[in-house]
Amino acid sequence: MLLTAALVLAFTVVVGRNDGAPLCALNIGANPERPWGPVAILAAVTALVPLAGTAPVAGTYRELLGGGGVRELGTVLLAAIVTLGAAAVVRVPTSVTLALVGAATGVRLVGGGANWPLVARVLALAALAPVLAGLCARALLAVLARLRLPDAHRWMGYARSGGFICVCAAYGLNDGQKLFVVWMTALGQPVGGPGGGPALRLMAAVGSGLAFAIGARLGLRAAGRAWRVGVFAPKPYQVSNVLVATALAVTVGAILGAPVSMTQATVGALMGSVPGVQWRRLRWNAVGRIAAAWAWTLPVSLLCGAGAAMLIGH
């Protein structure tokens, strides 16, 4: 039980560092002297949105875990963390969502209960998320090009703040549900059962929010550097476009019950926000590294999940 609790905390910190930090770093350029502001907002929304009710994506995570209890959850998280740690050591890009899906599938595979149609559906929709985000960004860019607003600098600041709030809400609908399922299972609530009492739900929200905020704050500097040297360094007017497009794509995924990588959706929106004349400025090697996350993370996490399940005896 204590080991599972430690794994849940570690996993939540990793989620904050891997997903939360890039979102905050993208917005933080508007207020660099107060880095805790965006972190606190994102962490609070991520933790509190599931308290208002679970989205279809929470049901998907329950099905992927197959109704397992605390012990099986610990095995899945151990495999996912090992995968993410190995990626960090060899400096290969990765995705927390893919690592969790692969690890859960590997564990269920050993038990003979892997739901392959569900896994295929999840992966197909997750792969489409960056494409949808890019299309949304391109459409928004076309609309913005036709607008002529007075005091454009002020409106750009409003749009950036509004876009960040939208992306926080979308993140709560997607990854917030993931953390909610993980924490509720760790607290002894059956994955397929009811949502638990208010005290249990509040405990999950507070714990996940604090751990997520710590991870996001720890990863801010590296995330900011990654945006500057990554696929494309966005200009101020492009940031709001990226945030809104990402929020739209991730919200669609949450409604359809598809776990979506927020970071990869953001990169898709970023590519869609690049004007045609600037496409040659895209760093395609960085795009290739993101594609490598799919080619590397899923099979490795699946093998880690299966190996951990056999060693522990599921």
N, C-alpha and C positions, 0 to 999 in steps of 0.2 A: 504493500500500500504506500509506504513512504517512498519507495523507488518510483512508483507510478506518479506520485505527486511531484517529485523532483523532475521527472521527464515532462510532465505537463507544463511546469513552470519554464523549463528550458525551451520547450517547443514554442511557447507563447512569446518568449523573449526573441527567439529566432524569427518568428513571424513578424514581430515589430521591427526588427533590424532589416529583414529582407524586403518587406512590403511597405511598412509604415514609413521608414526613413526616406525612401525615394519620393513618396508622395509629399511629405513635409518639405523635403529639400527643394522640390520643384516649386512649391509655393513660397518658400521662406525668403526668396530673393527680394520680396516686397518689404520684408521686415526682419533683416538679418540680425538685428541687435536683440531680438526676443525669440530665440529658437524654441522655447518651451511652449509658446502660444499655439502654433499649429499642432505640435505633438499632443498637447493636452486636449485640444478639440477633437482630433482624430481618435485618440484613445477613448475619450468619453463617448463619442458617437458609436464607435465599434463595440463598446461594452454595453451600451444602453439600448441600442436598436433591437437586439434580440429579446429584451425584456418586454417590448411592446407586442411581440408575437414572432413566431418563427416563419421564415420564408420557405418556399419549396426546396431551396438548396439545402436546408437543414435536413429534410427528409432524404435527400440524396446521400448525404454523409452518413445518415443512420443506416441506409441500405448498404452502402459500401463497407461499413464496419460489420454488417451482418448480425446486429443484435448482440455483439460480444460485450463482456463485462469489463471490469477494471483491469484484470490481468491481460486480456487480449488488447485492450487499448494501450497498455504499457508496451506490449510487443510491437504494435504498429508505430508508436511514437519513437521507440528505440531505433527501429529500422529507418524511419524517416530522418531522425537526427544523425545517424551514422552516414546516410547518403549525403545530407547537406554538409556534414563535416568533411567528408571525403572530397566533395566538390570544392570546398574552401581551401583544402590543402593543395589540390592540383590546379586551383584557380580556374575552374570551369564554371560558367554561369549555370544557375539552377533555378528551380521553381519549387516553393514550399508546397503549393497545391498539388503539383505533379508528384512530388515526393510522398505526400500523404496518400494520394490515390494509389500509387504504385505499391507502397508498403502495405496498405490495407488489402489490396488485391492479392499480394504475395502471401499474407497471413491466411486469408480466406482460401487461397488455392491449396494450401497444405491441409486445411480442414475439409476440403471438398465442397466448399460453398461459395466459390467465386461466381459473381453474377456478371458474366461476360457481356451480355447485351447492354447492361447498365454501364459497364466500363467503356464499351465502345461508344455509346451515346455521349457520355461525359467527355471523352477525349475529342470526339468530333466537334461538339459545341465549344469546348475550350479552345480548339484550334481556330475556330471561326471568330472568336472574340476579338483578336487583334485586327482582323480584316474588317469587322463591323466597326470597330473604333476608328480605323483609318478612313472608312467611308463617311462616318459621322463627322469626323474632323474636316474632311474635304468639303462636305456640304456646308458646314458652319463657316468655313473659310470663304466660300463663295458668297454667303449671306453677308458676312462682315465687310467684304470688298465693296458691297453696294451701299453700305451705311455711311452717312456723313453726320457725325455727331459733334456738337459744340463741346469744347473742353474735353477732347478725346482722352487726354492723359488721366483725368479724374474718372471717366467712365471705364477706362481700362483697369483701374484699381478696383472699382466696384465689380467688374466682370471677373477679375481674378479671385476676389474674396468669395463671390457667389459660386464660381466654379469649384473652389476648394470645398465649400460646404456641400455641394452636390456630390463630389467624389467621396467625401467622408460618409455621407448617407448611403451611397452605393456600396462602399466598402463594408459598412455595417450590415447591409443586406446580404453580402456575399461572404467575406471572410469572418465577419462578426458571428455569423451563424456557425461557421466551422469551429471557431473557438468555443462557442456556447455548447455545442454538442460534445466537444472534447472535455470541457470542464464539468459539465453535468454528469457525464459518464464516470469521470474520475471521482466525483463526489458520491458515487453509488447509485445514481439515477439510471435505471435501465435505458439503453439507447432507444429502444422502441416503445418506451412507456410514455406516460404523461409528462408534462413539463416540470413537475416538482413544485414544492411550496415556494412562497415568496422569499423566505429566508434563504433557501438553497439557491434560488435564481439570483438573488442579490449578491450572495457570496461569490458565485461564478462570475458575475459582472464586475465586481470590485477587484477580484483576484486577476482576472484576465486583463482588465483595463490597466492596472498598475504594471503588470509584467510586460504588457505590450508597449506601454509608454517608455519603460526603461530600455527595451530593445530599440525602439524608434530613435530615442535620444542618442544612444550609443552609436547608431549607424549613420547619423546625420552628416558628419564630415565626409565619410567615404561615399555616401550617396550623392552629395553635392559635387564631389570630384567626378563621379561617374557620369553625371549629367553633362558636365563641361567637356569631357573627353569621349562621351559615348556616341550614340547614333547621330545626334544632331543637337547642337547647343541652341535651345529655343530662345527666341527674342521675347520681350515682355508681352507683346500683343498675342504671341502664339501660346503662351502658357495657359491663359483662360480657355482658349480653344481646345487645347489638349485635355484639360481637366474636365470640361463639360462633355467632350466626346467620350472620354474614358468612362465617366459616370453613366452615360447612356448605354454603352455596350455592356458594362458590368451589371447594370440594373436588369437589362434584358436577360442576361445569363442567370441572375438570381431568380427571376420570375419563371424561367424555363427549368429551374432546378439544376443548373449546370455550374459546378465550381469553376471559377475563372481566375486565371493568374492576373492580378491587378497590374503588376509590373509589365507583363507582356502586352496587356491591353493598352497601357500608357505608351509603350513604344510604338504600337500600331497607330495610336492617335497622333503621336509625334511625327511619324512619317507622313500621315495624311495632312498634317498642318504645314508641311513644307511646300512653298510655292513651286510651280513647275520649273521656273528658271533656276532654282536653288538645289535641284535634285542631285546635281553633281557634287554638292557639298556633303551629302550623306556619307557617313563612314560605314561602308558596306561590310568591312571586317567585323564591326561591332554587331551589325545585323546577323551575320553568320554565327557569331558567338551566342546570340540569343536563340537562334534555331538549334544550336548544339545542345541547349538546355533540354529540349524535347528529346533529342536523340540519346542523351546521356542519362538524364534523371529517371525517366520512367523504367527502363529495364534494370538499372542498378537498384532502384528502390524496391522493385518487385522481387529481385533476387535476395536483397537484404531482408525483406519481409518474410519470404519463404524460409530463408536460412535461420532467422531468429525464431520463427514458429517451430521449426524442427528441433532446434537446440533447447528451447524452453519446454517443448512437449505439448503443443496445441494439437 
